[in-house]
Amino acid sequence: MDVFTKAAEYMEIPVRRTDDEPLQKLFMLVRSELNLDLKNIKQEQAKFWKQHPALVKTELLVQAQLTREFGALSPSLAGDFRRILETAPRLLEELMKVTH
């Protein structure tokens, strides 16, 4: 999953100041899926948020889809998510080529 969500193509996803609160809420909904070490949860959360903002946003939006929480997306996040979905088939195809 990391290879997919950290693709260079997703670095171009816009990150707006107005995204902060909706992304925090989304994080709370999907954090159990992020493979954070529960023994060091505070450090793990801090480490997660220190990543490039576009990559944080991409990972949260993909997890929202996988956990069926996409109904919680604001209109601007939904637009960004559509952009991720449009890019996904090509990226996944390239990932499959690399594995063979």
N, CA, C and O atoms as a DFTB+ gen file, in Angstrom:
400 C
 N C O
     1  1       0.823      -1.190       0.000
     2  2       0.000       0.000       0.000
     3  2       0.872       1.261       0.000
     4  3       0.547       2.243      -0.667
     5  1       1.985       1.229       0.754
     6  2       2.851       2.405       0.826
     7  2       3.382       2.816      -0.540
     8  3       3.436       4.005      -0.857
     9  1       3.771       1.847      -1.342
    10  2       4.306       2.158      -2.669
    11  2       3.254       2.890      -3.493
    12  3       3.574       3.826      -4.225
    13  1       2.020       2.471      -3.375
    14  2       0.930       3.093      -4.124
    15  2       0.621       4.495      -3.594
    16  3       0.564       5.446      -4.373
    17  1       0.422       4.634      -2.285
    18  2      -0.008       5.927      -1.742
    19  2       1.106       6.969      -1.718
    20  3       0.834       8.161      -1.578
    21  1       2.353       6.533      -1.853
    22  2       3.465       7.476      -1.836
    23  2       4.033       7.733      -3.236
    24  3       5.161       8.206      -3.376
    25  1       3.260       7.424      -4.247
    26  2       3.693       7.639      -5.627
    27  2       3.894       9.132      -5.903
    28  3       3.169       9.976      -5.377
    29  1       4.874       9.433      -6.722
    30  2       5.200      10.824      -7.051
    31  2       4.004      11.565      -7.645
    32  3       3.857      12.771      -7.447
    33  1       3.159      10.852      -8.364
    34  2       1.988      11.484      -8.980
    35  2       1.075      12.136      -7.944
    36  3       0.386      13.112      -8.241
    37  1       1.075      11.601      -6.749
    38  2       0.189      12.142      -5.716
    39  2       0.784      13.345      -4.990
    40  3       0.099      13.985      -4.193
    41  1       2.035      13.657      -5.253
    42  2       2.650      14.844      -4.649
    43  2       1.999      16.124      -5.177
    44  3       2.125      17.188      -4.570
    45  1       1.308      16.012      -6.304
    46  2       0.668      17.176      -6.913
    47  2      -0.737      17.430      -6.378
    48  3      -1.372      18.414      -6.756
    49  1      -1.227      16.562      -5.511
    50  2      -2.550      16.760      -4.919
    51  2      -2.500      18.044      -4.092
    52  3      -1.627      18.187      -3.237
    53  1      -3.418      18.976      -4.332
    54  2      -3.371      20.226      -3.562
    55  2      -3.708      19.994      -2.092
    56  3      -4.572      19.186      -1.754
    57  1      -3.010      20.716      -1.238
    58  2      -3.287      20.674       0.198
    59  2      -3.658      22.098       0.608
    60  3      -2.835      23.013       0.555
    61  1      -4.901      22.260       1.013
    62  2      -5.421      23.573       1.376
    63  2      -5.521      23.703       2.901
    64  3      -5.663      22.705       3.606
    65  1      -5.448      24.911       3.388
    66  2      -5.621      25.132       4.831
    67  2      -6.978      24.636       5.297
    68  3      -7.120      24.154       6.421
    69  1      -7.966      24.753       4.436
    70  2      -9.320      24.318       4.802
    71  2      -9.423      22.800       4.907
    72  3     -10.438      22.283       5.375
    73  1      -8.389      22.081       4.478
    74  2      -8.387      20.613       4.570
    75  2      -8.009      20.121       5.966
    76  3      -8.290      18.974       6.313
    77  1      -7.378      20.970       6.765
    78  2      -6.845      20.527       8.060
    79  2      -7.886      19.837       8.935
    80  3      -7.679      18.705       9.370
    81  1      -8.985      20.502       9.190
    82  2      -9.996      19.924      10.082
    83  2     -10.634      18.665       9.493
    84  3     -10.739      17.662      10.198
    85  1     -11.068      18.679       8.213
    86  2     -11.635      17.447       7.650
    87  2     -10.644      16.279       7.641
    88  3     -11.045      15.132       7.835
    89  1      -9.359      16.558       7.417
    90  2      -8.361      15.486       7.432
    91  2      -8.149      14.949       8.845
    92  3      -7.943      13.749       9.027
    93  1      -8.197      15.823       9.840
    94  2      -8.087      15.368      11.232
    95  2      -9.251      14.438      11.578
    96  3      -9.063      13.403      12.218
    97  1     -10.454      14.820      11.148
    98  2     -11.633      13.982      11.403
    99  2     -11.509      12.647      10.680
   100  3     -11.834      11.596      11.232
   101  1     -11.037      12.701       9.446
   102  2     -10.856      11.479       8.667
   103  2      -9.805      10.580       9.318
   104  3      -9.964       9.360       9.361
   105  1      -8.745      11.180       9.817
   106  2      -7.714      10.415      10.522
   107  2      -8.328       9.634      11.682
   108  3      -8.014       8.460      11.878
   109  1      -9.193      10.278      12.440
   110  2      -9.819       9.613      13.589
   111  2     -10.677       8.425      13.135
   112  3     -10.787       7.431      13.852
   113  1     -11.277       8.527      11.958
   114  2     -12.122       7.450      11.443
   115  2     -11.317       6.255      10.934
   116  3     -11.763       5.113      11.046
   117  1     -10.139       6.511      10.379
   118  2      -9.388       5.433       9.713
   119  2      -8.081       5.065      10.413
   120  3      -7.353       4.204       9.919
   121  1      -7.767       5.679      11.529
   122  2      -6.446       5.472      12.144
   123  2      -6.156       4.016      12.488
   124  3      -4.995       3.608      12.499
   125  1      -7.179       3.235      12.765
   126  2      -6.933       1.821      13.086
   127  2      -6.394       1.052      11.878
   128  3      -5.831      -0.031      12.036
   129  1      -6.562       1.598      10.690
   130  2      -6.091       0.947       9.461
   131  2      -4.684       1.385       9.053
   132  3      -4.144       0.876       8.070
   133  1      -4.093       2.306       9.779
   134  2      -2.822       2.901       9.367
   135  2      -1.589       2.172       9.882
   136  3      -0.472       2.651       9.687
   137  1      -1.759       1.044      10.525
   138  2      -0.639       0.251      11.044
   139  2       0.260       1.044      11.989
   140  3       1.485       0.937      11.929
   141  1      -0.352       1.832      12.854
   142  2       0.408       2.577      13.850
   143  2       0.649       1.674      15.057
   144  3      -0.229       0.911      15.458
   145  1       1.834       1.768      15.623
   146  2       2.188       0.979      16.806
   147  2       1.421       1.521      18.007
   148  3       1.672       2.642      18.450
   149  1       0.495       0.738      18.533
   150  2      -0.356       1.192      19.629
   151  2       0.419       1.433      20.921
   152  3      -0.032       2.194      21.778
   153  1       1.567       0.802      21.069
   154  2       2.382       1.001      22.273
   155  2       2.996       2.398      22.309
   156  3       3.265       2.946      23.378
   157  1       3.210       2.957      21.138
   158  2       3.803       4.299      21.010
   159  2       2.895       5.191      20.170
   160  3       3.367       5.887      19.271
   161  1       1.614       5.174      20.453
   162  2       0.638       5.813      19.571
   163  2       0.890       7.309      19.383
   164  3       0.737       7.817      18.272
   165  1       1.266       8.015      20.426
   166  2       1.516       9.468      20.293
   167  2       2.666       9.725      19.322
   168  3       2.568      10.591      18.453
   169  1       3.752       8.974      19.469
   170  2       4.900       9.133      18.580
   171  2       4.541       8.723      17.158
   172  3       4.945       9.378      16.197
   173  1       3.791       7.652      17.029
   174  2       3.394       7.167      15.705
   175  2       2.504       8.187      14.988
   176  3       2.664       8.423      13.791
   177  1       1.577       8.781      15.718
   178  2       0.710       9.796      15.119
   179  2       1.524      11.009      14.687
   180  3       1.319      11.543      13.598
   181  1       2.448      11.442      15.541
   182  2       3.296      12.586      15.197
   183  2       4.118      12.282      13.949
   184  3       4.248      13.128      13.064
   185  1       4.666      11.082      13.881
   186  2       5.454      10.655      12.715
   187  2       4.583      10.647      11.456
   188  3       5.028      11.078      10.392
   189  1       3.355      10.163      11.572
   190  2       2.440      10.127      10.431
   191  2       2.199      11.536       9.893
   192  3       2.273      11.756       8.684
   193  1       1.914      12.487      10.775
   194  2       1.591      13.851      10.356
   195  2       2.813      14.624       9.869
   196  3       2.658      15.674       9.245
   197  1       4.030      14.131      10.137
   198  2       5.249      14.814       9.677
   199  2       5.578      14.490       8.227
   200  3       6.466      15.114       7.647
   201  1       4.888      13.540       7.636
   202  2       5.107      13.215       6.227
   203  2       4.681      14.405       5.363
   204  3       4.045      15.340       5.849
   205  1       5.036      14.359       4.092
   206  2       4.611      15.407       3.167
   207  2       3.084      15.501       3.202
   208  3       2.407      14.476       3.121
   209  1       2.530      16.710       3.320
   210  2       1.071      16.863       3.444
   211  2       0.261      16.194       2.332
   212  3      -0.819      15.663       2.591
   213  1       0.768      16.214       1.105
   214  2       0.030      15.573       0.010
   215  2      -0.017      14.060       0.191
   216  3      -1.009      13.425      -0.167
   217  1       1.039      13.480       0.740
   218  2       1.061      12.034       0.965
   219  2       0.153      11.640       2.121
   220  3      -0.499      10.597       2.073
   221  1       0.109      12.466       3.156
   222  2      -0.818      12.229       4.272
   223  2      -2.246      12.246       3.745
   224  3      -3.050      11.365       4.050
   225  1      -2.539      13.258       2.954
   226  2      -3.882      13.406       2.398
   227  2      -4.240      12.209       1.522
   228  3      -5.339      11.665       1.631
   229  1      -3.326      11.802       0.662
   230  2      -3.579      10.662      -0.214
   231  2      -3.845       9.400       0.589
   232  3      -4.800       8.676       0.311
   233  1      -3.010       9.135       1.577
   234  2      -3.193       7.915       2.372
   235  2      -4.529       7.931       3.108
   236  3      -5.216       6.911       3.164
   237  1      -4.899       9.069       3.666
   238  2      -6.174       9.149       4.380
   239  2      -7.356       8.970       3.432
   240  3      -8.338       8.316       3.782
   241  1      -7.267       9.542       2.242
   242  2      -8.368       9.409       1.284
   243  2      -8.499       7.974       0.773
   244  3      -9.612       7.475       0.609
   245  1      -7.389       7.320       0.525
   246  2      -7.441       5.917       0.091
   247  2      -8.010       5.051       1.212
   248  3      -8.835       4.174       0.959
   249  1      -7.578       5.292       2.438
   250  2      -8.119       4.526       3.570
   251  2      -9.610       4.803       3.760
   252  3     -10.358       3.912       4.160
   253  1     -10.041       6.020       3.480
   254  2     -11.472       6.336       3.573
   255  2     -12.267       5.469       2.601
   256  3     -13.351       4.991       2.933
   257  1     -11.730       5.270       1.414
   258  2     -12.394       4.410       0.431
   259  2     -12.411       2.960       0.907
   260  3     -13.444       2.293       0.854
   261  1     -11.273       2.484       1.366
   262  2     -11.161       1.079       1.771
   263  2     -12.008       0.738       2.995
   264  3     -12.430      -0.406       3.164
   265  1     -12.253       1.732       3.845
   266  2     -13.050       1.497       5.053
   267  2     -14.489       1.982       4.899
   268  3     -15.254       2.000       5.864
   269  1     -14.842       2.367       3.701
   270  2     -16.199       2.839       3.411
   271  2     -16.571       4.097       4.195
   272  3     -17.735       4.296       4.543
   273  1     -15.594       4.931       4.465
   274  2     -15.824       6.194       5.174
   275  2     -15.840       7.378       4.209
   276  3     -15.806       8.528       4.648
   277  1     -15.890       7.115       2.909
   278  2     -15.814       8.195       1.934
   279  2     -17.010       9.133       1.996
   280  3     -16.946      10.241       1.463
   281  1     -18.098       8.716       2.633
   282  2     -19.253       9.598       2.813
   283  2     -18.942      10.759       3.730
   284  3     -19.663      11.757       3.736
   285  1     -17.875      10.643       4.509
   286  2     -17.476      11.694       5.446
   287  2     -16.622      12.774       4.778
   288  3     -16.197      13.719       5.443
   289  1     -16.369      12.649       3.487
   290  2     -15.487      13.596       2.805
   291  2     -16.195      14.907       2.509
   292  3     -17.354      14.926       2.095
   293  1     -15.478      16.004       2.727
   294  2     -15.986      17.319       2.339
   295  2     -15.976      17.391       0.809
   296  3     -15.317      16.576       0.163
   297  1     -16.695      18.355       0.220
   298  2     -16.691      18.458      -1.251
   299  2     -15.289      18.619      -1.845
   300  3     -14.989      18.024      -2.880
   301  1     -14.434      19.411      -1.208
   302  2     -13.084      19.590      -1.768
   303  2     -12.265      18.307      -1.652
   304  3     -11.507      17.974      -2.563
   305  1     -12.410      17.580      -0.534
   306  2     -11.702      16.305      -0.400
   307  2     -12.250      15.277      -1.383
   308  3     -11.496      14.462      -1.915
   309  1     -13.548      15.309      -1.627
   310  2     -14.142      14.386      -2.598
   311  2     -13.565      14.641      -3.989
   312  3     -13.319      13.698      -4.741
   313  1     -13.349      15.906      -4.334
   314  2     -12.734      16.243      -5.619
   315  2     -11.307      15.732      -5.711
   316  3     -10.893      15.212      -6.747
   317  1     -10.561      15.879      -4.637
   318  2      -9.189      15.361      -4.603
   319  2      -9.189      13.839      -4.695
   320  3      -8.324      13.244      -5.339
   321  1     -10.161      13.222      -4.048
   322  2     -10.252      11.763      -4.094
   323  2     -10.546      11.278      -5.516
   324  3      -9.997      10.266      -5.952
   325  1     -11.409      11.994      -6.237
   326  2     -11.675      11.630      -7.643
   327  2     -10.378      11.675      -8.452
   328  3     -10.142      10.831      -9.316
   329  1      -9.555      12.659      -8.162
   330  2      -8.266      12.783      -8.857
   331  2      -7.376      11.570      -8.558
   332  3      -6.705      11.053      -9.451
   333  1      -7.375      11.126      -7.315
   334  2      -6.603       9.938      -6.935
   335  2      -7.127       8.723      -7.688
   336  3      -6.347       7.928      -8.212
   337  1      -8.443       8.580      -7.740
   338  2      -9.046       7.437      -8.439
   339  2      -8.737       7.442      -9.927
   340  3      -8.558       6.383     -10.529
   341  1      -8.672       8.622     -10.521
   342  2      -8.365       8.711     -11.951
   343  2      -6.933       8.258     -12.239
   344  3      -6.663       7.691     -13.298
   345  1      -6.034       8.503     -11.318
   346  2      -4.626       8.135     -11.479
   347  2      -4.368       6.674     -11.118
   348  3      -3.435       6.061     -11.637
   349  1      -5.181       6.124     -10.243
   350  2      -4.947       4.788      -9.677
   351  2      -4.793       3.667     -10.710
   352  3      -3.854       2.882     -10.583
   353  1      -5.654       3.546     -11.722
   354  2      -5.506       2.405     -12.640
   355  2      -4.137       2.349     -13.321
   356  3      -3.545       1.277     -13.447
   357  1      -3.645       3.496     -13.756
   358  2      -2.338       3.529     -14.422
   359  2      -1.225       3.151     -13.446
   360  3      -0.329       2.380     -13.789
   361  1      -1.284       3.694     -12.233
   362  2      -0.264       3.364     -11.231
   363  2      -0.284       1.886     -10.878
   364  3       0.766       1.250     -10.789
   365  1      -1.465       1.345     -10.678
   366  2      -1.577      -0.073     -10.326
   367  2      -1.082      -0.965     -11.460
   368  3      -0.459      -1.999     -11.219
   369  1      -1.360      -0.563     -12.689
   370  2      -0.870      -1.326     -13.841
   371  2       0.658      -1.337     -13.859
   372  3       1.271      -2.377     -14.098
   373  1       1.267      -0.185     -13.607
   374  2       2.730      -0.104     -13.576
   375  2       3.305      -0.914     -12.416
   376  3       4.346      -1.555     -12.566
   377  1       2.644      -0.893     -11.273
   378  2       3.100      -1.704     -10.141
   379  2       3.058      -3.192     -10.483
   380  3       3.950      -3.946     -10.095
   381  1       2.038      -3.605     -11.197
   382  2       1.924      -5.011     -11.600
   383  2       3.049      -5.390     -12.562
   384  3       3.572      -6.502     -12.493
   385  1       3.423      -4.483     -13.449
   386  2       4.526      -4.754     -14.377
   387  2       5.838      -4.958     -13.620
   388  3       6.645      -5.814     -13.982
   389  1       6.040      -4.178     -12.586
   390  2       7.270      -4.265     -11.799
   391  2       7.357      -5.599     -11.071
   392  3       8.454      -6.123     -10.878
   393  1       6.231      -6.151     -10.669
   394  2       6.244      -7.401      -9.902
   395  2       6.490      -8.626     -10.770
   396  3       6.815      -9.692     -10.249
   397  1       6.345      -8.494     -12.068
   398  2       6.554      -9.660     -12.954
   399  2       7.934      -9.690     -13.516
   400  3       8.273     -10.599     -14.275
